């Protein structure tokens, strides 16, 4: 009898969990990848263009706003009128950001 009691406690303590979605079991972080093309002029002024979208409009807008507010040093080489830079962004998303779009 004493050996059976712990066995029943063990069986009753186990629970079965059902996932509504197969992705619920996948706890790997989800990422949004975007690229911004920056045209930098001699005086440090710049223009930004979305080269590759993250797939989320609100994230793309935040990225472009951050690049627009960035400050760049002037180009010291007088032979260069302007140059192009590509800045990649790899952003880890949480569940609330995934549901916004």
Secondary structure, 3 states (H helix, E strand, C coil): CHHHHHHHHHHHHCCCCCCCCHHHHCCCCEEEEEEEEEEEECCCCEEEEEEECCCCHHHHHHHHHHHHHCCCCCCCCCCCCEEEEEEEEEEEECHHHHCCC
